[in-house]
Amino acid sequence: MRAAAYSVAGAMLLTTLSAAPAGSAVAAPVADERHGTAVAAERAAATGLTFAPCPKRLQLPATVQCGTVSVPLDYAYPEGKQIRLTVSRVRATHKDPDNSKRRVPRQGALVYNPGGPGASSLHFPLIGLLPAWKRLAGAYDLVGYAPRGVGPSAPLSCEDPKQFATGPSLAPTHPSEAYKKERVARAKAYARGCAERTGSALRHYNSLNNARDLDVLRAALGEQRLTFMGASYGTYFGALYATLFPTHVRRMVFDSAVNPDPEQIWYRNNLTQSAAFEGRWADFREWVAKHHEVYRLGTTPEEVLRGYEKARERLAVEPAGGKVGPGQLQEAFLQAGYYDDYWPARAKALSAYLRGDSKPLVELAAPVKEAAAEDENSRAVYTAVECNDAPWPTDWAVWDRDNTRLARVAPFETWDNVWMNLPCAYWTAPRQRPLDVRTGPGEVPPILILAAERDAATPYEGALEMHRRLSGSVLVTERDAGTHGIAYGPNACVNGHIDAYLLEGRLPARHTACEGHPEPKPERPDERAAKQKLGAAAATKPGGRPQGATTARLPR
């Protein structure tokens, strides 16, 4: 695919924007919290984890067992208030999918986090049913969990779920001053709601505590050293873990790595992400244009864009099904920036809508009332963690200046990202000072980092920075590809390196490349009914990527 036009202009622009967010930050009392983590981990190791059938509300099959582990709300006071994290597990099968007579020795527990912040991996152990994961499932107990604040683990909430994500809504790419004023007021109200609903405990929902919780979970599982796979945001607190507890690391896979530079957490990372999504949005439109004979949306990316803008204008006047406005359209097509296997369904829905059939778009983009409580909880955790982790600009004029400039070259996602993160400008809880993620030679075993060159959610520069900071790490790059989360996807080269590392401890050269996976094939009209039937059947089964990988904003 051609390089997106935004890349040079966007990169130059980002260097002129705020070098460091204003706002106060407090240095965490690391010594006290390090001691508190050791106390909590020792207690968890002595208590262990008792697994039993999972609560019915989690809707997990009998093959998955659940338990809980207690962690301190505040690691500076390990004997103080405790919260309980829900954990799920499927034991190692000991089966070799390529040799039914061979009994595979167990290597321990593999703990997974899908990112967010605000995503749960409680369904992750089911992934062992999929062919690509069966070799790992033979050797490892597959362990998922709900991090602090998420789902059943001391859940956070910032507003009434009944008021969350209702449609239709607007999403102007160049908002008016009146619209900005309205969104500032909403951000202030949201931040106030978070503070009022959680109180003084709110400050303890942060990435450093997520890393500390991971060490307590390791101990509760009876593991001397941790084997961990994190995707997206999971790579960030996984890197925090490696920095804080280097001797507790066995093997770690970081899939779609966040830029861990303290100066990037999180305000500048969001600016970089918005710029990168413009490029991935261009990739999608170029693919649609190549398949004009199927979608009839134009033979150039510019023609496809005009069709999309026409749909936005129509939806602003008359929402599809009374539920889908420009905001819902934007959210649905943003997902195309994450996963190229989403491209056919979105192209088809846009094509149908412009020809008078709104049903595919409504099915794709309408808010799901039944998911409101879960989505509201994920958003609350996302906001709390990112706002607590680091300083943010507290002056709206800074946000307005930086993003007005950026939106001139990257309009697709810029303002949507602002509204998602703007509560951090009005956050009342103390901010952390980001830890300097860094490991020296020989301090930790080699860590495997995976990245796609055109990933928009966690731009490739972040993987390079993570690689530089973790001595001895190995970076596997999927060339000319932009899927967010590439572990055990369609690229056999990438998957082979993961298997070799996690199963045998073998790593490729320090910087290794895999050719990108093929682009998706267009979905023709006569395939729609068959796909709908398959989709309904698959809705009750684990997907090709671990559940939760698509949730939240940065890194998502």
C-alpha positions as CSV (number, residue, x, y, z in Angstrom):
1,M,0.0,0.0,0.0
2,R,1.1,3.6,-0.6
3,A,2.5,5.6,2.2
4,A,-0.2,7.8,3.6
5,A,0.2,11.5,2.8
6,Y,-0.2,12.5,6.4
7,S,3.0,10.8,7.6
8,V,5.6,13.5,6.9
9,A,3.3,16.4,7.6
10,G,1.9,14.8,10.7
11,A,5.3,13.8,12.0
12,M,6.6,17.4,11.5
13,L,3.5,18.8,13.2
14,L,3.8,16.6,16.2
15,T,7.3,17.8,17.0
16,T,5.8,21.4,17.3
17,L,3.1,20.4,19.8
18,S,3.3,20.5,23.5
19,A,6.6,19.0,24.6
20,A,5.4,18.2,28.1
21,P,1.9,18.4,29.6
22,A,1.3,20.9,32.3
23,G,-0.2,19.8,35.6
24,S,1.1,18.5,38.9
25,A,2.5,15.0,39.5
26,V,3.6,13.2,42.6
27,A,6.4,10.8,42.7
28,A,5.1,7.5,44.0
29,P,6.7,6.3,47.3
30,V,8.4,3.4,45.4
31,A,10.3,2.0,48.4
32,D,7.1,1.7,50.5
33,E,5.2,0.2,47.7
34,R,7.9,-2.2,46.7
35,H,7.8,-3.5,50.3
36,G,4.0,-3.6,50.2
37,T,4.1,-5.7,47.0
38,A,6.5,-8.1,48.6
39,V,4.2,-8.5,51.6
40,A,1.2,-9.0,49.4
41,A,3.0,-11.5,47.2
42,E,4.2,-13.5,50.1
43,R,0.7,-13.6,51.6
44,A,-0.7,-14.7,48.2
45,A,1.9,-17.4,47.8
46,A,1.0,-18.8,51.2
47,T,-2.7,-18.7,50.5
48,G,-2.7,-19.8,46.9
49,L,-5.6,-19.7,44.5
50,T,-8.6,-21.9,44.9
51,F,-10.3,-22.6,41.6
52,A,-13.9,-23.7,41.4
53,P,-16.7,-23.4,38.8
54,C,-17.1,-19.8,37.6
55,P,-20.1,-17.7,38.7
56,K,-22.9,-17.9,36.2
57,R,-22.9,-14.2,35.6
58,L,-19.5,-14.6,33.8
59,Q,-21.1,-16.9,31.3
60,L,-18.1,-19.2,31.1
61,P,-18.3,-22.9,30.3
62,A,-17.6,-25.6,32.8
63,T,-14.2,-26.2,31.3
64,V,-13.1,-22.9,32.7
65,Q,-12.6,-22.5,36.5
66,C,-12.4,-19.3,38.4
67,G,-10.9,-18.0,41.7
68,T,-10.0,-14.7,43.3
69,V,-6.8,-13.2,44.6
70,S,-6.7,-10.4,47.2
71,V,-4.5,-7.4,46.5
72,P,-4.0,-4.2,48.6
73,L,-5.9,-1.1,47.3
74,D,-2.8,0.9,48.3
75,Y,0.5,-0.9,48.2
76,A,2.0,1.6,50.6
77,Y,-0.3,0.0,53.2
78,P,-0.4,-3.7,52.4
79,E,-2.3,-4.6,55.6
80,G,-5.0,-2.0,54.7
81,K,-8.1,-2.3,52.5
82,Q,-8.0,-5.3,50.1
83,I,-9.8,-5.7,46.8
84,R,-10.4,-9.0,45.0
85,L,-9.4,-9.7,41.5
86,T,-11.3,-12.5,39.6
87,V,-9.1,-15.0,37.8
88,S,-10.0,-17.7,35.2
89,R,-8.0,-20.8,34.2
90,V,-7.9,-23.8,31.9
91,R,-5.3,-26.3,32.9
92,A,-2.6,-27.4,30.4
93,T,-4.0,-30.2,28.2
94,H,-0.6,-32.0,27.9
95,K,-1.6,-32.7,24.3
96,D,0.5,-32.2,21.2
97,P,-1.8,-31.4,18.3
98,D,0.8,-32.8,15.9
99,N,1.4,-36.1,17.8
100,S,-1.4,-37.6,19.7
101,K,0.9,-40.1,21.4
102,R,3.2,-37.5,22.9
103,R,2.5,-36.1,26.4
104,V,3.6,-32.5,26.6
105,P,5.2,-31.5,29.8
106,R,3.6,-28.5,31.6
107,Q,5.7,-25.3,31.6
108,G,3.6,-23.3,34.1
109,A,0.9,-20.7,33.8
110,L,0.7,-18.2,30.9
111,V,-1.1,-15.0,32.0
112,Y,-2.7,-12.8,29.4
113,N,-3.8,-9.2,29.3
114,P,-5.6,-7.9,26.2
115,G,-5.0,-4.2,26.8
116,G,-7.4,-1.3,27.4
117,P,-7.0,0.0,30.0
118,G,-10.3,-1.5,31.0
119,A,-10.3,-4.8,29.2
120,S,-10.8,-8.2,30.9
121,S,-9.2,-11.5,29.8
122,L,-11.5,-13.8,31.7
123,H,-12.5,-15.5,28.5
124,F,-8.9,-15.9,27.4
125,P,-8.5,-19.5,28.5
126,L,-11.0,-20.6,25.9
127,I,-8.5,-19.5,23.2
128,G,-6.9,-22.9,23.6
129,L,-9.7,-24.4,21.6
130,L,-8.5,-22.7,18.5
131,P,-5.9,-24.6,16.3
132,A,-3.3,-21.8,16.4
133,W,-3.2,-21.9,20.2
134,K,-3.3,-25.6,20.8
135,R,0.4,-26.1,21.2
136,L,0.5,-23.4,23.9
137,A,-2.6,-24.9,25.5
138,G,-0.8,-28.2,25.8
139,A,2.2,-26.8,27.7
140,Y,0.6,-24.0,29.7
141,D,-2.3,-23.3,32.0
142,L,-4.0,-20.5,30.2
143,V,-4.9,-17.8,32.8
144,G,-7.0,-14.7,32.3
145,Y,-8.2,-12.2,34.8
146,A,-10.1,-9.0,35.3
147,P,-7.7,-6.2,36.4
148,R,-8.6,-3.9,39.3
149,G,-11.6,-1.9,38.5
150,V,-12.8,-4.1,35.6
151,G,-16.0,-6.2,35.7
152,P,-16.1,-8.3,38.9
153,S,-12.8,-7.0,40.3
154,A,-13.8,-4.0,42.4
155,P,-15.6,-2.3,39.5
156,L,-15.3,1.4,38.8
157,S,-18.1,3.5,37.4
158,C,-18.3,7.2,36.5
159,E,-21.8,7.6,35.3
160,D,-25.2,5.8,35.1
161,P,-24.8,3.1,32.5
162,K,-28.3,3.9,31.2
163,Q,-26.9,7.2,30.0
164,F,-23.8,5.7,28.5
165,A,-23.2,5.5,24.7
166,T,-26.8,6.3,23.6
167,G,-27.3,7.2,20.0
168,P,-27.5,9.0,17.7
169,S,-24.7,11.4,18.3
170,L,-22.6,13.9,16.3
171,A,-18.8,13.6,15.5
172,P,-17.7,16.8,13.7
173,T,-14.2,16.6,12.3
174,H,-13.8,20.4,12.6
175,P,-16.1,21.2,15.6
176,S,-17.5,24.6,16.2
177,E,-16.7,26.7,19.3
178,A,-20.2,26.0,20.6
179,Y,-19.7,22.2,20.2
180,K,-16.3,22.4,21.9
181,K,-17.8,24.3,24.8
182,E,-20.4,21.6,25.2
183,R,-17.8,18.8,25.2
184,V,-15.7,20.6,27.8
185,A,-18.7,20.8,30.1
186,R,-19.3,17.1,29.6
187,A,-15.7,16.2,30.3
188,K,-15.8,18.2,33.6
189,A,-19.0,16.4,34.6
190,Y,-17.5,13.0,33.7
191,A,-14.4,13.7,35.8
192,R,-16.6,14.9,38.7
193,G,-18.7,11.7,38.4
194,C,-15.6,9.5,38.7
195,A,-14.4,11.4,41.8
196,E,-17.9,11.3,43.4
197,R,-18.6,7.6,42.8
198,T,-15.2,6.3,43.9
199,G,-13.9,8.8,46.3
200,S,-10.3,8.7,47.6
201,A,-9.8,5.2,46.3
202,L,-9.8,6.6,42.7
203,R,-6.1,7.4,42.8
204,H,-5.1,3.8,43.3
205,Y,-6.3,2.7,39.8
206,N,-3.2,3.1,37.8
207,S,-0.6,1.2,35.7
208,L,2.0,0.9,38.5
209,N,-0.6,-0.9,40.6
210,N,-1.6,-3.0,37.7
211,A,2.0,-4.2,37.5
212,R,2.1,-4.8,41.2
213,D,-1.2,-6.8,41.0
214,L,0.4,-8.9,38.4
215,D,3.2,-9.9,40.7
216,V,0.7,-10.9,43.4
217,L,-1.2,-13.0,40.9
218,R,2.1,-14.6,39.9
219,A,2.7,-15.6,43.5
220,A,-0.8,-16.8,44.1
221,L,-0.5,-19.1,41.0
222,G,2.6,-20.6,42.6
223,E,4.9,-19.4,39.9
224,Q,8.5,-18.4,40.8
225,R,8.8,-16.4,37.6
226,L,6.1,-15.0,35.4
227,T,5.2,-16.0,31.8
228,F,3.1,-13.2,30.4
229,M,1.6,-12.1,27.1
230,G,0.2,-8.6,26.9
231,A,-1.4,-6.8,24.0
232,S,-1.6,-3.1,23.4
233,Y,-1.8,-1.4,26.8
234,G,-0.9,-4.7,28.3
235,T,2.6,-4.2,26.9
236,Y,3.0,-1.0,28.9
237,F,2.3,-2.4,32.3
238,G,4.1,-5.6,31.3
239,A,7.1,-3.3,30.7
240,L,6.6,-1.7,34.1
241,Y,6.5,-5.2,35.6
242,A,9.9,-6.0,33.9
243,T,11.4,-2.8,35.3
244,L,10.0,-3.2,38.8
245,F,10.5,-7.0,39.2
246,P,13.2,-8.1,36.7
247,T,14.1,-11.2,38.6
248,H,10.5,-12.4,38.5
249,V,10.4,-12.6,34.7
250,R,10.5,-15.9,32.9
251,R,9.2,-15.1,29.4
252,M,7.2,-12.1,28.1
253,V,5.5,-11.4,24.8
254,F,4.5,-7.8,24.0
255,D,2.1,-7.7,21.1
256,S,1.6,-4.2,19.6
257,A,3.8,-2.3,21.9
258,V,3.0,1.1,23.5
259,N,5.7,3.8,23.5
260,P,6.8,3.7,27.1
261,D,8.8,7.0,27.0
262,P,7.6,8.9,30.1
263,E,7.3,12.0,28.0
264,Q,4.8,10.2,25.8
265,I,2.5,8.9,28.7
266,W,-0.3,9.6,27.8
267,Y,-1.0,13.0,26.2
268,R,1.5,12.9,23.4
269,N,0.9,9.2,22.7
270,N,-2.7,10.1,22.0
271,L,-1.6,12.9,19.5
272,T,0.7,10.3,17.8
273,Q,-2.2,7.8,17.7
274,S,-4.6,10.3,16.0
275,A,-2.0,11.1,13.4
276,A,-1.4,7.4,12.7
277,F,-5.1,6.6,12.3
278,E,-5.2,9.0,9.4
279,G,-2.8,6.8,7.5
280,R,-4.7,3.6,8.3
281,W,-8.0,5.3,7.3
282,A,-6.3,6.0,3.9
283,D,-5.2,2.3,3.6
284,F,-8.8,1.3,4.1
285,R,-10.1,3.7,1.5
286,E,-7.4,2.6,-1.0
287,W,-8.5,-1.0,-0.5
288,V,-12.2,-0.1,-1.1
289,A,-11.3,1.8,-4.2
290,K,-9.4,-1.2,-5.6
291,H,-12.6,-3.2,-5.2
292,H,-14.9,-0.7,-6.9
293,E,-16.5,-3.5,-8.9
294,V,-17.9,-5.0,-5.7
295,Y,-18.7,-1.9,-3.6
296,R,-19.3,0.8,-6.2
297,L,-17.9,3.5,-3.9
298,G,-15.3,5.0,-6.3
299,T,-12.1,4.1,-8.0
300,T,-9.9,6.4,-5.9
301,P,-9.5,6.9,-2.1
302,E,-10.8,10.4,-2.6
303,E,-14.0,9.2,-4.1
304,V,-14.5,6.8,-1.3
305,L,-14.0,9.6,1.2
306,R,-16.7,11.7,-0.6
307,G,-19.1,8.8,-0.2
308,Y,-18.3,8.5,3.5
309,E,-18.8,12.3,4.0
310,K,-22.1,12.1,2.2
311,A,-23.2,9.4,4.6
312,R,-22.1,11.5,7.6
313,E,-24.2,14.4,6.3
314,R,-27.3,12.3,5.7
315,L,-27.0,10.7,9.2
316,A,-26.7,14.1,10.8
317,V,-30.1,15.0,9.4
318,E,-31.8,11.6,9.7
319,P,-30.1,8.9,11.8
320,A,-30.3,5.4,10.4
321,G,-32.9,3.4,12.3
322,G,-33.1,6.3,14.7
323,K,-29.9,5.1,16.4
324,V,-26.9,5.6,14.1
325,G,-25.7,9.1,13.6
326,P,-22.2,10.4,12.6
327,G,-20.8,9.4,15.9
328,Q,-21.8,5.8,15.5
329,L,-20.6,5.8,11.9
330,Q,-17.2,7.1,13.1
331,E,-16.9,4.5,15.8
332,A,-17.8,1.7,13.5
333,F,-15.2,2.8,10.8
334,L,-12.6,3.5,13.4
335,Q,-12.5,-0.3,14.0
336,A,-11.4,-0.7,10.4
337,G,-8.2,1.1,11.5
338,Y,-7.6,-1.7,14.0
339,Y,-8.3,-4.8,12.0
340,D,-8.3,-5.2,8.2
341,D,-10.6,-8.2,8.5
342,Y,-13.3,-5.7,9.4
343,W,-12.9,-3.9,6.0
344,P,-15.3,-5.9,3.9
345,A,-18.3,-5.6,6.3
346,R,-17.8,-1.8,6.7
347,A,-17.4,-1.2,2.9
348,K,-20.5,-3.2,2.3
349,A,-22.5,-1.4,4.9
350,L,-21.5,2.0,3.5
351,S,-22.3,1.0,0.0
352,A,-25.7,-0.3,0.9
353,Y,-26.5,2.8,3.0
354,L,-25.7,5.1,0.1
355,R,-28.0,3.0,-2.1
356,G,-30.9,3.2,0.2
357,D,-30.5,0.2,2.4
358,S,-29.6,1.2,6.0
359,K,-30.0,-2.2,7.6
360,P,-26.4,-3.4,7.3
361,L,-25.2,-0.1,8.8
362,V,-27.6,-0.2,11.7
363,E,-26.6,-3.8,12.4
364,L,-23.0,-2.8,12.4
365,A,-23.0,0.5,14.3
366,A,-26.1,0.9,16.5
367,P,-25.4,1.0,20.2
368,V,-26.1,-2.3,22.0
369,K,-28.2,-1.6,25.1
370,E,-27.2,-4.9,26.7
371,A,-23.5,-3.9,26.6
372,A,-23.9,-0.5,28.2
373,A,-22.9,-1.5,31.7
374,E,-19.8,-3.3,30.6
375,D,-18.8,-0.5,28.2
376,E,-19.4,2.1,30.9
377,N,-17.2,0.2,33.3
378,S,-14.4,-0.2,30.6
379,R,-14.5,3.5,29.9
380,A,-14.3,4.4,33.6
381,V,-11.2,2.2,34.1
382,Y,-9.6,3.5,31.0
383,T,-10.1,7.1,32.1
384,A,-9.0,6.5,35.7
385,V,-5.8,4.7,34.7
386,E,-4.7,7.1,32.0
387,C,-5.6,10.2,34.1
388,N,-3.8,8.9,37.2
389,D,-0.7,7.7,35.3
390,A,0.8,11.0,34.3
391,P,0.4,14.8,34.1
392,W,-2.0,16.1,31.5
393,P,-2.5,19.7,30.2
394,T,-5.0,21.4,32.5
395,D,-5.6,24.3,30.2
396,W,-8.2,23.7,27.5
397,A,-6.4,26.2,25.3
398,V,-3.5,23.7,25.0
399,W,-5.7,20.9,23.9
400,D,-7.6,23.2,21.5
401,R,-4.4,24.5,20.0
402,D,-2.6,21.1,19.6
403,N,-5.6,19.3,18.2
404,T,-6.8,22.1,15.9
405,R,-3.4,22.0,14.2
406,L,-3.3,18.2,14.1
407,A,-6.9,18.0,12.7
408,R,-5.8,20.0,9.6
409,V,-3.7,17.0,8.4
410,A,-5.4,14.1,10.4
411,P,-9.1,14.9,10.8
412,F,-10.4,11.3,11.0
413,E,-9.8,10.5,14.6
414,T,-8.3,13.6,16.2
415,W,-11.3,15.2,17.9
416,D,-12.9,11.9,18.8
417,N,-9.7,11.1,20.7
418,V,-9.8,14.5,22.4
419,W,-13.3,14.0,23.8
420,M,-12.4,10.5,25.0
421,N,-9.4,11.8,27.1
422,L,-10.5,15.3,28.0
423,P,-11.7,14.4,31.5
424,C,-8.0,14.1,32.4
425,A,-7.8,17.9,32.1
426,Y,-10.2,18.2,35.0
427,W,-9.0,15.3,37.1
428,T,-8.9,15.9,40.8
429,A,-7.0,12.8,41.9
430,P,-3.2,13.1,42.3
431,R,-1.2,12.2,39.1
432,Q,1.7,9.7,39.1
433,R,5.0,10.5,37.6
434,P,5.6,7.8,34.9
435,L,8.3,5.3,35.6
436,D,11.3,5.3,33.4
437,V,10.9,1.9,31.7
438,R,14.3,0.5,31.2
439,T,16.3,-2.7,31.8
440,G,20.0,-3.2,31.6
441,P,22.0,-6.0,30.0
442,G,21.3,-9.4,31.7
443,E,18.7,-7.9,34.1
444,V,15.8,-9.8,32.5
445,P,15.5,-12.7,30.1
446,P,15.0,-11.6,26.5
447,I,11.5,-10.2,25.8
448,L,9.7,-10.8,22.5
449,I,8.1,-7.7,21.0
450,L,5.7,-7.9,18.1
451,A,4.6,-5.0,15.9
452,A,2.9,-4.2,12.6
453,E,4.6,-1.4,10.6
454,R,1.3,0.5,10.0
455,D,-0.5,-0.2,13.3
456,A,-2.4,3.0,14.1
457,A,-3.5,2.2,17.7
458,T,0.1,1.7,18.8
459,P,2.2,3.3,16.1
460,Y,5.4,1.4,15.2
461,E,7.7,4.0,16.6
462,G,6.5,2.9,20.0
463,A,7.7,-0.7,19.4
464,L,11.1,0.7,18.4
465,E,11.3,2.7,21.6
466,M,10.2,-0.3,23.7
467,H,12.9,-2.4,21.9
468,R,15.6,0.2,22.7
469,R,14.7,0.4,26.4
470,L,14.5,-3.3,27.1
471,S,18.0,-4.6,26.8
472,G,18.3,-8.0,25.0
473,S,14.7,-7.8,23.6
474,V,13.8,-9.0,20.2
475,L,11.5,-7.2,17.8
476,V,9.5,-9.1,15.2
477,T,8.0,-6.8,12.6
478,E,5.2,-7.6,10.2
479,R,6.0,-5.5,7.2
480,D,3.5,-3.3,5.3
481,A,0.6,-4.4,7.6
482,G,-1.5,-2.5,10.1
483,T,-3.5,-5.0,12.2
484,H,-3.5,-4.1,15.9
485,G,-2.5,-7.3,17.7
486,I,-0.7,-9.8,15.5
487,A,-0.1,-12.8,17.8
488,Y,-1.7,-15.9,16.4
489,G,-3.4,-14.1,13.5
490,P,-3.0,-15.0,9.8
491,N,0.8,-14.6,9.7
492,A,2.5,-18.0,10.1
493,C,5.9,-16.4,10.3
494,V,4.9,-14.3,13.3
495,N,3.2,-17.3,14.9
496,G,6.2,-19.5,14.4
497,H,8.4,-17.1,16.3
498,I,6.0,-17.0,19.3
499,D,5.7,-20.7,19.5
500,A,9.5,-21.1,19.3
501,Y,9.9,-18.6,22.1
502,L,7.2,-19.7,24.5
503,L,7.6,-23.4,24.0
504,E,11.3,-23.7,23.5
505,G,12.9,-20.5,24.6
506,R,14.3,-19.9,21.1
507,L,14.4,-16.4,19.7
508,P,15.3,-15.0,16.2
509,A,17.7,-12.3,15.4
510,R,17.4,-9.1,17.5
511,H,15.4,-7.4,14.7
512,T,13.5,-9.8,12.5
513,A,10.9,-9.1,9.8
514,C,8.0,-11.1,8.5
515,E,6.2,-10.3,5.2
516,G,2.8,-8.9,5.8
517,H,-0.3,-11.1,5.6
518,P,-2.6,-10.9,2.5
519,E,-5.2,-8.2,2.3
520,P,-8.8,-9.3,3.0
521,K,-10.9,-10.4,0.1
522,P,-14.0,-8.3,-0.7
523,E,-17.3,-9.8,0.4
524,R,-19.7,-10.0,-2.4
525,P,-23.5,-9.5,-2.0
526,D,-24.3,-13.2,-2.3
527,E,-22.0,-14.0,0.6
528,R,-23.9,-11.9,3.1
529,A,-26.5,-14.4,4.2
530,A,-23.9,-17.1,4.7
531,K,-21.7,-14.8,6.7
532,Q,-24.6,-13.8,8.9
533,K,-25.3,-17.4,9.8
534,L,-21.7,-18.1,10.6
535,G,-21.5,-14.9,12.7
536,A,-24.5,-16.0,14.7
537,A,-22.9,-19.4,15.4
538,A,-19.5,-17.8,16.3
539,A,-21.0,-15.4,18.7
540,T,-21.0,-18.0,21.5
541,K,-17.4,-19.1,20.8
542,P,-14.0,-17.5,21.4
543,G,-12.9,-15.4,18.4
544,G,-9.7,-15.5,16.5
545,R,-8.2,-12.9,18.8
546,P,-8.6,-12.8,22.5
547,Q,-11.7,-11.1,23.8
548,G,-11.1,-7.5,24.9
549,A,-8.5,-6.7,22.3
550,T,-10.8,-4.1,20.6
551,T,-11.9,-2.2,23.7
552,A,-10.9,1.2,25.0
553,R,-9.2,4.1,23.4
554,L,-5.4,4.4,23.8
555,P,-3.8,2.0,23.2
556,R,-7.0,0.0,22.7
